[in-house]
Amino acid sequence: MKKGQPFMLQIPMLRTAQIKVGEVFQIEGIPPFTIHSITSLDFEGTKATIHGFTAKEDSREKR
């Protein structure tokens, strides 16, 4: 698994989101993507902001 594009998510803390590295993240309103890494978590007021990178499929893994 290679590092892909950066992402930023803002999730209301009243809502539960399960985010795990190496697994597909899916939430209403955005296309699903695989998490490569999480670089920071920020909490402000009633929102959590998550910064990280998506996973890019490694061409060697396809074989």
All heavy atoms as a GROMACS GRO file, in nm:
protein
  500
    1MET      N    1   0.085  -0.117   0.000
    1MET     CA    2   0.000   0.000   0.000
    1MET      C    3   0.090   0.123   0.000
    1MET      O    4   0.176   0.138   0.086
    1MET     CB    5  -0.090  -0.004   0.123
    1MET     CG    6  -0.178   0.113   0.140
    1MET     SD    7  -0.304   0.097   0.270
    1MET     CE    8  -0.210   0.064   0.416
    2LYS      N    9   0.071   0.210  -0.099
    2LYS     CA   10   0.148   0.334  -0.110
    2LYS      C   11   0.064   0.452  -0.067
    2LYS      O   12  -0.058   0.447  -0.070
    2LYS     CB   13   0.192   0.356  -0.254
    2LYS     CG   14   0.299   0.262  -0.302
    2LYS     CD   15   0.345   0.304  -0.439
    2LYS     CE   16   0.465   0.225  -0.482
    2LYS     NZ   17   0.516   0.271  -0.611
    3LYS      N   18   0.134   0.561  -0.029
    3LYS     CA   19   0.065   0.683   0.011
    3LYS      C   20   0.010   0.753  -0.113
    3LYS      O   21   0.078   0.769  -0.212
    3LYS     CB   22   0.162   0.775   0.084
    3LYS     CG   23   0.094   0.895   0.145
    3LYS     CD   24   0.179   0.988   0.227
    3LYS     CE   25   0.321   0.960   0.250
    3LYS     NZ   26   0.389   1.063   0.327
    4GLY      N   27  -0.116   0.795  -0.105
    4GLY     CA   28  -0.182   0.864  -0.216
    4GLY      C   29  -0.204   1.010  -0.185
    4GLY      O   30  -0.116   1.079  -0.132
    5GLN      N   31  -0.323   1.059  -0.212
    5GLN     CA   32  -0.358   1.200  -0.198
    5GLN      C   33  -0.390   1.236  -0.052
    5GLN      O   34  -0.442   1.154   0.023
    5GLN     CB   35  -0.482   1.231  -0.283
    5GLN     CG   36  -0.462   1.206  -0.430
    5GLN     CD   37  -0.357   1.298  -0.488
    5GLN    OE1   38  -0.354   1.417  -0.460
    5GLN    NE2   39  -0.268   1.243  -0.568
    6PRO      N   40  -0.361   1.360  -0.012
    6PRO     CA   41  -0.399   1.403   0.123
    6PRO      C   42  -0.551   1.422   0.134
    6PRO      O   43  -0.618   1.446   0.034
    6PRO     CB   44  -0.327   1.538   0.140
    6PRO     CG   45  -0.299   1.584   0.003
    6PRO     CD   46  -0.290   1.464  -0.085
    7PHE      N   47  -0.603   1.408   0.255
    7PHE     CA   48  -0.745   1.432   0.278
    7PHE      C   49  -0.764   1.506   0.409
    7PHE      O   50  -0.676   1.507   0.495
    7PHE     CB   51  -0.826   1.302   0.277
    7PHE     CG   52  -0.804   1.213   0.397
    7PHE    CD1   53  -0.876   1.232   0.513
    7PHE    CD2   54  -0.710   1.112   0.393
    7PHE    CE1   55  -0.856   1.151   0.624
    7PHE    CE2   56  -0.689   1.030   0.503
    7PHE     CZ   57  -0.762   1.050   0.618
    8MET      N   58  -0.880   1.570   0.422
    8MET     CA   59  -0.920   1.635   0.546
    8MET      C   60  -1.069   1.605   0.565
    8MET      O   61  -1.148   1.623   0.473
    8MET     CB   62  -0.901   1.786   0.542
    8MET     CG   63  -0.944   1.852   0.672
    8MET     SD   64  -0.965   2.029   0.662
    8MET     CE   65  -1.119   2.040   0.574
    9LEU      N   66  -1.105   1.556   0.679
    9LEU     CA   67  -1.245   1.529   0.712
    9LEU      C   68  -1.284   1.612   0.832
    9LEU      O   69  -1.206   1.623   0.928
    9LEU     CB   70  -1.266   1.382   0.747
    9LEU     CG   71  -1.242   1.278   0.640
    9LEU    CD1   72  -1.246   1.139   0.703
    9LEU    CD2   73  -1.348   1.289   0.533
   10GLN      N   74  -1.403   1.668   0.831
   10GLN     CA   75  -1.459   1.732   0.949
   10GLN      C   76  -1.584   1.654   0.986
   10GLN      O   77  -1.677   1.643   0.906
   10GLN     CB   78  -1.493   1.877   0.923
   10GLN     CG   79  -1.372   1.966   0.924
   10GLN     CD   80  -1.410   2.112   0.927
   10GLN    OE1   81  -1.508   2.153   0.868
   10GLN    NE2   82  -1.330   2.191   0.996
   11ILE      N   83  -1.583   1.600   1.105
   11ILE     CA   84  -1.693   1.514   1.150
   11ILE      C   85  -1.748   1.570   1.280
   11ILE      O   86  -1.671   1.596   1.374
   11ILE     CB   87  -1.643   1.370   1.172
   11ILE    CG1   88  -1.588   1.314   1.041
   11ILE    CG2   89  -1.754   1.282   1.226
   11ILE    CD1   90  -1.524   1.179   1.055
   12PRO      N   91  -1.880   1.590   1.288
   12PRO     CA   92  -1.940   1.632   1.416
   12PRO      C   93  -1.912   1.526   1.523
   12PRO      O   94  -1.925   1.407   1.496
   12PRO     CB   95  -2.088   1.643   1.386
   12PRO     CG   96  -2.099   1.648   1.238
   12PRO     CD   97  -1.980   1.576   1.183
   13MET      N   98  -1.872   1.569   1.640
   13MET     CA   99  -1.837   1.473   1.745
   13MET      C  100  -1.959   1.401   1.799
   13MET      O  101  -1.947   1.300   1.867
   13MET     CB  102  -1.759   1.541   1.857
   13MET     CG  103  -1.622   1.581   1.808
   13MET     SD  104  -1.500   1.623   1.932
   13MET     CE  105  -1.581   1.731   2.042
   14LEU      N  106  -2.078   1.450   1.770
   14LEU     CA  107  -2.199   1.380   1.812
   14LEU      C  108  -2.223   1.256   1.726
   14LEU      O  109  -2.300   1.170   1.762
   14LEU     CB  110  -2.320   1.473   1.802
   14LEU     CG  111  -2.316   1.595   1.893
   14LEU    CD1  112  -2.437   1.684   1.866
   14LEU    CD2  113  -2.312   1.553   2.038
   15ARG      N  114  -2.155   1.247   1.614
   15ARG     CA  115  -2.169   1.134   1.523
   15ARG      C  116  -2.050   1.040   1.544
   15ARG      O  117  -1.939   1.082   1.567
   15ARG     CB  118  -2.169   1.187   1.380
   15ARG     CG  119  -2.188   1.082   1.278
   15ARG     CD  120  -2.195   1.147   1.142
   15ARG     NE  121  -2.225   1.045   1.044
   15ARG     CZ  122  -2.272   1.069   0.926
   15ARG    NH1  123  -2.294   1.193   0.890
   15ARG    NH2  124  -2.296   0.972   0.842
   16THR      N  125  -2.074   0.912   1.535
   16THR     CA  126  -1.969   0.814   1.551
   16THR      C  127  -1.909   0.779   1.416
   16THR      O  128  -1.981   0.751   1.321
   16THR     CB  129  -2.025   0.684   1.615
   16THR    OG1  130  -2.085   0.718   1.739
   16THR    CG2  131  -1.917   0.582   1.636
   17ALA      N  132  -1.778   0.784   1.406
   17ALA     CA  133  -1.708   0.745   1.284
   17ALA      C  134  -1.596   0.650   1.324
   17ALA      O  135  -1.520   0.678   1.415
   17ALA     CB  136  -1.652   0.866   1.212
   18GLN      N  137  -1.588   0.538   1.254
   18GLN     CA  138  -1.483   0.442   1.282
   18GLN      C  139  -1.380   0.452   1.170
   18GLN      O  140  -1.409   0.420   1.055
   18GLN     CB  141  -1.542   0.301   1.290
   18GLN     CG  142  -1.448   0.202   1.350
   18GLN     CD  143  -1.519   0.071   1.376
   18GLN    OE1  144  -1.593   0.023   1.292
   18GLN    NE2  145  -1.498   0.015   1.493
   19ILE      N  146  -1.262   0.499   1.205
   19ILE     CA  147  -1.156   0.521   1.107
   19ILE      C  148  -1.038   0.434   1.145
   19ILE      O  149  -0.984   0.447   1.255
   19ILE     CB  150  -1.114   0.670   1.104
   19ILE    CG1  151  -1.235   0.755   1.067
   19ILE    CG2  152  -1.001   0.691   1.006
   19ILE    CD1  153  -1.213   0.902   1.082
   20LYS      N  154  -0.998   0.345   1.053
   20LYS     CA  155  -0.886   0.255   1.079
   20LYS      C  156  -0.791   0.258   0.960
   20LYS      O  157  -0.835   0.252   0.845
   20LYS     CB  158  -0.935   0.112   1.100
   20LYS     CG  159  -1.017   0.094   1.226
   20LYS     CD  160  -1.055  -0.050   1.243
   20LYS     CE  161  -1.137  -0.068   1.370
   20LYS     NZ  162  -1.177  -0.207   1.388
   21VAL      N  163  -0.662   0.267   0.989
   21VAL     CA  164  -0.560   0.266   0.885
   21VAL      C  165  -0.565   0.131   0.813
   21VAL      O  166  -0.576   0.026   0.875
   21VAL     CB  167  -0.420   0.291   0.945
   21VAL    CG1  168  -0.310   0.269   0.843
   21VAL    CG2  169  -0.414   0.432   1.002
   22GLY      N  170  -0.559   0.135   0.680
   22GLY     CA  171  -0.560   0.013   0.599
   22GLY      C  172  -0.699  -0.035   0.562
   22GLY      O  173  -0.713  -0.132   0.489
   23GLU      N  174  -0.803   0.032   0.611
   23GLU     CA  175  -0.940  -0.009   0.579
   23GLU      C  176  -1.012   0.101   0.504
   23GLU      O  177  -0.974   0.217   0.508
   23GLU     CB  178  -1.015  -0.043   0.708
   23GLU     CG  179  -0.959  -0.166   0.776
   23GLU     CD  180  -1.045  -0.213   0.890
   23GLU    OE1  181  -1.158  -0.163   0.908
   23GLU    OE2  182  -1.000  -0.303   0.963
   24VAL      N  183  -1.119   0.062   0.436
   24VAL     CA  184  -1.199   0.156   0.358
   24VAL      C  185  -1.284   0.240   0.452
   24VAL      O  186  -1.347   0.187   0.544
   24VAL     CB  187  -1.289   0.081   0.257
   24VAL    CG1  188  -1.382   0.177   0.185
   24VAL    CG2  189  -1.203   0.006   0.156
   25PHE      N  190  -1.282   0.371   0.431
   25PHE     CA  191  -1.365   0.463   0.508
   25PHE      C  192  -1.479   0.508   0.419
   25PHE      O  193  -1.458   0.547   0.304
   25PHE     CB  194  -1.284   0.585   0.552
   25PHE     CG  195  -1.366   0.687   0.626
   25PHE    CD1  196  -1.404   0.664   0.757
   25PHE    CD2  197  -1.407   0.804   0.564
   25PHE    CE1  198  -1.481   0.757   0.826
   25PHE    CE2  199  -1.484   0.897   0.633
   25PHE     CZ  200  -1.520   0.874   0.763
   26GLN      N  201  -1.599   0.499   0.470
   26GLN     CA  202  -1.716   0.536   0.392
   26GLN      C  203  -1.812   0.613   0.481
   26GLN      O  204  -1.845   0.568   0.591
   26GLN     CB  205  -1.785   0.412   0.335
   26GLN     CG  206  -1.895   0.444   0.239
   26GLN     CD  207  -1.943   0.320   0.166
   26GLN    OE1  208  -1.899   0.209   0.192
   26GLN    NE2  209  -2.035   0.337   0.076
   27ILE      N  210  -1.852   0.730   0.434
   27ILE     CA  211  -1.948   0.813   0.506
   27ILE      C  212  -2.038   0.878   0.402
   27ILE      O  213  -1.997   0.900   0.287
   27ILE     CB  214  -1.876   0.918   0.594
   27ILE    CG1  215  -1.972   0.979   0.696
   27ILE    CG2  216  -1.809   1.023   0.512
   27ILE    CD1  217  -1.902   1.057   0.806
   28GLU      N  218  -2.158   0.905   0.440
   28GLU     CA  219  -2.257   0.963   0.350
   28GLU      C  220  -2.205   1.093   0.287
   28GLU      O  221  -2.152   1.180   0.354
   28GLU     CB  222  -2.384   0.992   0.429
   28GLU     CG  223  -2.502   1.032   0.344
   28GLU     CD  224  -2.625   1.054   0.430
   28GLU    OE1  225  -2.657   0.965   0.510
   28GLU    OE2  226  -2.688   1.158   0.414
   29GLY      N  227  -2.218   1.103   0.156
   29GLY     CA  228  -2.183   1.227   0.086
   29GLY      C  229  -2.046   1.229   0.020
   29GLY      O  230  -2.017   1.321  -0.054
   30ILE      N  231  -1.959   1.132   0.051
   30ILE     CA  232  -1.829   1.127  -0.016
   30ILE      C  233  -1.802   0.985  -0.064
   30ILE      O  234  -1.848   0.888  -0.004
   30ILE     CB  235  -1.714   1.174   0.076
   30ILE    CG1  236  -1.701   1.083   0.198
   30ILE    CG2  237  -1.729   1.318   0.116
   30ILE    CD1  238  -1.576   1.108   0.280
   31PRO      N  239  -1.726   0.970  -0.173
   31PRO     CA  240  -1.695   0.834  -0.220
   31PRO      C  241  -1.603   0.762  -0.121
   31PRO      O  242  -1.521   0.826  -0.054
   31PRO     CB  243  -1.622   0.857  -0.353
   31PRO     CG  244  -1.603   1.003  -0.368
   31PRO     CD  245  -1.673   1.074  -0.258
   32PRO      N  246  -1.616   0.631  -0.108
   32PRO     CA  247  -1.532   0.555  -0.015
   32PRO      C  248  -1.385   0.559  -0.057
   32PRO      O  249  -1.354   0.567  -0.176
   32PRO     CB  250  -1.588   0.414  -0.021
   32PRO     CG  251  -1.665   0.407  -0.148
   32PRO     CD  252  -1.709   0.545  -0.180
   33PHE      N  253  -1.295   0.556   0.041
   33PHE     CA  254  -1.152   0.551   0.012
   33PHE      C  255  -1.081   0.475   0.123
   33PHE      O  256  -1.131   0.461   0.234
   33PHE     CB  257  -1.092   0.692  -0.005
   33PHE     CG  258  -1.107   0.781   0.115
   33PHE    CD1  259  -1.006   0.788   0.210
   33PHE    CD2  260  -1.220   0.859   0.134
   33PHE    CE1  261  -1.018   0.870   0.321
   33PHE    CE2  262  -1.232   0.942   0.244
   33PHE     CZ  263  -1.131   0.947   0.338
   34THR      N  264  -0.962   0.423   0.090
   34THR     CA  265  -0.882   0.349   0.187
   34THR      C  266  -0.786   0.445   0.256
   34THR      O  267  -0.721   0.527   0.192
   34THR     CB  268  -0.803   0.237   0.117
   34THR    OG1  269  -0.895   0.153   0.047
   34THR    CG2  270  -0.725   0.153   0.217
   35ILE      N  271  -0.775   0.433   0.388
   35ILE     CA  272  -0.688   0.518   0.468
   35ILE      C  273  -0.546   0.461   0.468
   35ILE      O  274  -0.526   0.344   0.503
   35ILE     CB  275  -0.738   0.524   0.615
   35ILE    CG1  276  -0.883   0.570   0.624
   35ILE    CG2  277  -0.645   0.610   0.700
   35ILE    CD1  278  -0.906   0.715   0.604
   36HIS      N  279  -0.447   0.541   0.428
   36HIS     CA  280  -0.307   0.501   0.435
   36HIS      C  281  -0.249   0.540   0.571
   36HIS      O  282  -0.183   0.460   0.637
   36HIS     CB  283  -0.226   0.568   0.323
   36HIS     CG  284  -0.079   0.539   0.331
   36HIS    ND1  285   0.006   0.612   0.411
   36HIS    CD2  286  -0.003   0.446   0.271
   36HIS    CE1  287   0.128   0.564   0.398
   36HIS    NE2  288   0.126   0.464   0.313
   37SER      N  289  -0.273   0.666   0.610
   37SER     CA  290  -0.221   0.712   0.738
   37SER      C  291  -0.300   0.833   0.786
   37SER      O  292  -0.360   0.904   0.707
   37SER     CB  293  -0.073   0.750   0.726
   37SER     OG  294  -0.054   0.845   0.623
   38ILE      N  295  -0.298   0.854   0.916
   38ILE     CA  296  -0.361   0.971   0.978
   38ILE      C  297  -0.248   1.054   1.037
   38ILE      O  298  -0.167   1.005   1.115
   38ILE     CB  299  -0.461   0.928   1.087
   38ILE    CG1  300  -0.576   0.849   1.023
   38ILE    CG2  301  -0.514   1.051   1.161
   38ILE    CD1  302  -0.669   0.785   1.122
   39THR      N  303  -0.242   1.182   0.994
   39THR     CA  304  -0.132   1.267   1.039
   39THR      C  305  -0.169   1.353   1.159
   39THR      O  306  -0.081   1.388   1.237
   39THR     CB  307  -0.081   1.356   0.924
   39THR    OG1  308  -0.189   1.434   0.873
   39THR    CG2  309  -0.022   1.271   0.812
   40SER      N  310  -0.296   1.392   1.172
   40SER     CA  311  -0.335   1.470   1.289
   40SER      C  312  -0.484   1.462   1.314
   40SER      O  313  -0.564   1.442   1.223
   40SER     CB  314  -0.294   1.617   1.273
   40SER     OG  315  -0.370   1.678   1.173
   41LEU      N  316  -0.520   1.480   1.439
   41LEU     CA  317  -0.658   1.489   1.485
   41LEU      C  318  -0.670   1.618   1.565
   41LEU      O  319  -0.592   1.640   1.658
   41LEU     CB  320  -0.695   1.372   1.577
   41LEU     CG  321  -0.694   1.234   1.517
   41LEU    CD1  322  -0.703   1.130   1.628
   41LEU    CD2  323  -0.809   1.218   1.422
   42ASP      N  324  -0.764   1.703   1.527
   42ASP     CA  325  -0.786   1.828   1.599
   42ASP      C  326  -0.931   1.832   1.645
   42ASP      O  327  -1.022   1.798   1.569
   42ASP     CB  328  -0.760   1.949   1.509
   42ASP     CG  329  -0.616   1.953   1.458
   42ASP    OD1  330  -0.526   1.932   1.540
   42ASP    OD2  331  -0.597   1.977   1.338
   43PHE      N  332  -0.952   1.876   1.767
   43PHE     CA  333  -1.086   1.888   1.822
   43PHE      C  334  -1.112   2.033   1.856
   43PHE      O  335  -1.035   2.094   1.929
   43PHE     CB  336  -1.101   1.800   1.947
   43PHE     CG  337  -1.074   1.655   1.921
   43PHE    CD1  338  -0.950   1.600   1.947
   43PHE    CD2  339  -1.172   1.575   1.867
   43PHE    CE1  340  -0.924   1.467   1.922
   43PHE    CE2  341  -1.147   1.441   1.841
   43PHE     CZ  342  -1.022   1.387   1.868
   44GLU      N  343  -1.220   2.087   1.800
   44GLU     CA  344  -1.257   2.225   1.828
   44GLU      C  345  -1.408   2.234   1.836
   44GLU      O  346  -1.478   2.202   1.740
   44GLU     CB  347  -1.204   2.316   1.717
   44GLU     CG  348  -1.225   2.464   1.748
   44GLU     CD  349  -1.159   2.553   1.644
   44GLU    OE1  350  -1.052   2.520   1.595
   44GLU    OE2  351  -1.222   2.655   1.614
   45GLY      N  352  -1.458   2.279   1.949
   45GLY     CA  353  -1.602   2.290   1.966
   45GLY      C  354  -1.668   2.154   1.954
   45GLY      O  355  -1.633   2.061   2.026
   46THR      N  356  -1.758   2.141   1.859
   46THR     CA  357  -1.831   2.015   1.843
   46THR      C  358  -1.786   1.938   1.720
   46THR      O  359  -1.855   1.846   1.674
   46THR     CB  360  -1.983   2.042   1.829
   46THR    OG1  361  -2.003   2.125   1.714
   46THR    CG2  362  -2.037   2.109   1.953
   47LYS      N  363  -1.669   1.973   1.663
   47LYS     CA  364  -1.620   1.904   1.543
   47LYS      C  365  -1.481   1.846   1.564
   47LYS      O  366  -1.398   1.902   1.634
   47LYS     CB  367  -1.613   2.002   1.424
   47LYS     CG  368  -1.747   2.042   1.372
   47LYS     CD  369  -1.733   2.124   1.246
   47LYS     CE  370  -1.872   2.159   1.195
   47LYS     NZ  371  -1.866   2.239   1.074
   48ALA      N  372  -1.459   1.733   1.500
   48ALA     CA  373  -1.326   1.672   1.494
   48ALA      C  374  -1.277   1.687   1.350
   48ALA      O  375  -1.350   1.661   1.255
   48ALA     CB  376  -1.334   1.526   1.530
   49THR      N  377  -1.152   1.732   1.335
   49THR     CA  378  -1.091   1.745   1.203
   49THR      C  379  -0.979   1.644   1.194
   49THR      O  380  -0.892   1.639   1.280
   49THR     CB  381  -1.036   1.888   1.181
   49THR    OG1  382  -1.142   1.981   1.198
   49THR    CG2  383  -0.980   1.904   1.041
   50ILE      N  384  -0.983   1.564   1.088
   50ILE     CA  385  -0.887   1.456   1.069
   50ILE      C  386  -0.810   1.482   0.940
   50ILE      O  387  -0.871   1.502   0.834
   50ILE     CB  388  -0.959   1.320   1.061
   50ILE    CG1  389  -1.041   1.299   1.188
   50ILE    CG2  390  -0.860   1.208   1.039
   50ILE    CD1  391  -1.153   1.202   1.173
   51HIS      N  392  -0.678   1.484   0.950
   51HIS     CA  393  -0.591   1.500   0.833
   51HIS      C  394  -0.515   1.370   0.813
   51HIS      O  395  -0.471   1.308   0.909
   51HIS     CB  396  -0.490   1.613   0.854
   51HIS     CG  397  -0.552   1.748   0.868
   51HIS    ND1  398  -0.566   1.833   0.762
   51HIS    CD2  399  -0.606   1.811   0.974
   51HIS    CE1  400  -0.624   1.945   0.803
   51HIS    NE2  401  -0.650   1.934   0.932
   52GLY      N  402  -0.497   1.332   0.686
   52GLY     CA  403  -0.422   1.211   0.659
   52GLY      C  404  -0.401   1.193   0.510
   52GLY      O  405  -0.416   1.286   0.431
   53PHE      N  406  -0.367   1.070   0.473
   53PHE     CA  407  -0.344   1.036   0.333
   53PHE      C  408  -0.425   0.913   0.294
   53PHE      O  409  -0.439   0.820   0.375
   53PHE     CB  410  -0.195   1.008   0.308
   53PHE     CG  411  -0.109   1.130   0.315
   53PHE    CD1  412  -0.050   1.168   0.433
   53PHE    CD2  413  -0.090   1.208   0.202
   53PHE    CE1  414   0.029   1.281   0.440
   53PHE    CE2  415  -0.011   1.322   0.209
   53PHE     CZ  416   0.048   1.359   0.327
   54THR      N  417  -0.476   0.915   0.171
   54THR     CA  418  -0.545   0.798   0.118
   54THR      C  419  -0.440   0.695   0.076
   54THR      O  420  -0.322   0.726   0.064
   54THR     CB  421  -0.630   0.834  -0.005
   54THR    OG1  422  -0.545   0.882  -0.108
   54THR    CG2  423  -0.735   0.938   0.028
   55ALA      N  424  -0.483   0.573   0.053
   55ALA     CA  425  -0.394   0.468   0.005
   55ALA      C  426  -0.407   0.458  -0.145
   55ALA      O  427  -0.514   0.472  -0.201
   55ALA     CB  428  -0.430   0.335   0.070
   56LYS      N  429  -0.294   0.435  -0.208
   56LYS     CA  430  -0.290   0.415  -0.352
   56LYS      C  431  -0.250   0.270  -0.374
   56LYS      O  432  -0.155   0.221  -0.311
   56LYS     CB  433  -0.188   0.511  -0.413
   56LYS     CG  434  -0.179   0.505  -0.562
   56LYS     CD  435  -0.099   0.620  -0.620
   56LYS     CE  436   0.041   0.629  -0.567
   56LYS     NZ  437   0.125   0.726  -0.638
   57GLU      N  438  -0.320   0.203  -0.463
   57GLU     CA  439  -0.290   0.063  -0.489
   57GLU      C  440  -0.153   0.050  -0.553
   57GLU      O  441  -0.120   0.121  -0.648
   57GLU     CB  442  -0.397   0.002  -0.580
   57GLU     CG  443  -0.387  -0.147  -0.591
   57GLU     CD  444  -0.502  -0.207  -0.668
   57GLU    OE1  445  -0.617  -0.174  -0.637
   57GLU    OE2  446  -0.475  -0.284  -0.760
   58ASP      N  447  -0.073  -0.038  -0.500
   58ASP     CA  448   0.061  -0.063  -0.554
   58ASP      C  449   0.048  -0.159  -0.671
   58ASP      O  450  -0.013  -0.265  -0.660
   58ASP     CB  451   0.148  -0.124  -0.443
   58ASP     CG  452   0.294  -0.133  -0.480
   58ASP    OD1  453   0.328  -0.113  -0.599
   58ASP    OD2  454   0.374  -0.161  -0.390
   59SER      N  455   0.106  -0.123  -0.786
   59SER     CA  456   0.094  -0.207  -0.905
   59SER      C  457   0.154  -0.344  -0.883
   59SER      O  458   0.112  -0.442  -0.944
   59SER     CB  459   0.158  -0.138  -1.026
   59SER     OG  460   0.294  -0.115  -1.000
   60ARG      N  461   0.252  -0.355  -0.793
   60ARG     CA  462   0.312  -0.486  -0.764
   60ARG      C  463   0.217  -0.576  -0.686
   60ARG      O  464   0.226  -0.697  -0.692
   60ARG     CB  465   0.441  -0.468  -0.684
   60ARG     CG  466   0.552  -0.406  -0.769
   60ARG     CD  467   0.673  -0.383  -0.686
   60ARG     NE  468   0.645  -0.267  -0.601
   60ARG     CZ  469   0.720  -0.224  -0.503
   60ARG    NH1  470   0.831  -0.289  -0.473
   60ARG    NH2  471   0.690  -0.118  -0.433
   61GLU      N  472   0.122  -0.518  -0.612
   61GLU     CA  473   0.027  -0.597  -0.534
   61GLU      C  474  -0.076  -0.666  -0.623
   61GLU      O  475  -0.139  -0.761  -0.582
   61GLU     CB  476  -0.044  -0.507  -0.432
   61GLU     CG  477   0.046  -0.461  -0.321
   61GLU     CD  478  -0.024  -0.370  -0.224
   61GLU    OE1  479  -0.148  -0.349  -0.238
   61GLU    OE2  480   0.042  -0.316  -0.134
   62LYS      N  481  -0.096  -0.616  -0.744
   62LYS     CA  482  -0.198  -0.673  -0.834
   62LYS      C  483  -0.157  -0.810  -0.885
   62LYS      O  484  -0.239  -0.892  -0.919
   62LYS     CB  485  -0.219  -0.580  -0.955
   62LYS     CG  486  -0.290  -0.453  -0.922
   62LYS     CD  487  -0.310  -0.372  -1.048
   62LYS     CE  488  -0.380  -0.243  -1.020
   62LYS     NZ  489  -0.396  -0.163  -1.143
   63ARG      N  490  -0.027  -0.836  -0.893
   63ARG     CA  491   0.022  -0.960  -0.954
   63ARG      C  492   0.001  -1.080  -0.869
   63ARG      O  493  -0.008  -1.091  -0.758
   63ARG     CB  494   0.171  -0.946  -0.986
   63ARG     CG  495   0.195  -0.841  -1.086
   63ARG     CD  496   0.342  -0.828  -1.114
   63ARG     NE  497   0.365  -0.705  -1.187
   63ARG     CZ  498   0.482  -0.655  -1.211
   63ARG    NH1  499   0.590  -0.717  -1.170
   63ARG    NH2  500   0.496  -0.544  -1.277
   0.00000   0.00000   0.00000
